[in-house]
Amino acid sequence: MKAKAFLTAAIVSAACLFSSCGDNLIPAENNFSQMLSADSGKPVFVSVNLLEKDNEAAVVKLGTELTSYSDELVSALTSAKLSENPDSNDLPGNDTILLQIEILRNDSEVQKGMDNCFMEFFKDGTLRVFGTEQFCGAEKSYALSSKDLDKIKKAAEQIVEKRTNCPPPMRITDPLSSYAYSGAMVAPAGITWDCADSGGQGKSFVADALHPLDAQASNVKVNLYSGSVMLGFPYGFEPDNIKITGWDISQKGDTSPETLSNPKSEYENNISSAGDFTEMFQLERSTVYQVTVFYDSAKRGERGFSGSADYYFETGEINQ
């Protein structure tokens, strides 16, 4: 099973986590409250991977889909009481990792890409925290109480259990960049979705969005080192069909039928199985993109969902 996936938790407005806390709480440089806050105005995502359950994982964007469940995860993370281990490298074996949580924020102020903070939770209560230093702080490890570990684990499990309720964010990665967290996370915009709730009852919804060429559209800005990128989806969400349409960025604000029907680039691929999905695609500079993925209704019983989702982003110059 792949250990690849991303889960986005819920935006929280937390003041200072440490204003009335004990001495054993997470120090300021690892302040999850700040990392999971909307104060920066930048999109924040959280990836959860349950290693104990065959690497089950999910992805959501803070403050949008699965909000009540991601709120619980944010609450569990920001309220946990920790004591710092004197040696951050003295860790249990990797085979005892119970849970992995990754926090990602678009538009890093230091690098062309994302800020990252990665957390590994071990069965004995050890927590390892590392990532981009300006966002996550220095690498450290902590001792976590069994009560807090259980609370975090249960919150993560709820998000994974509900992951088919809505399409996940798409991750854009530039593999030729020297920066490990190049690219961006893109939340779905236009959505047509059909799935089953926890009781097995079917439910469906449609979410409309502005066209990416609309002057008011808030497209994700993606800085690229090269034009060869990976468009990644969590395990289990590999699409049956993907269509990529691009318009020159100078056309933004023009949503006339003529412009929409005459893009400068189009790509479409039908995918027979998840293993046949190739994540590598070639993008152009200064282009507004719409990526549409489709999930066949014939596979709804197997997957637990079907439908389509649109993802909007735009590129700037390349190799700068």
Disulfide bonds with the S-S distance in Angstrom:
Cys117-Cys136 2.12
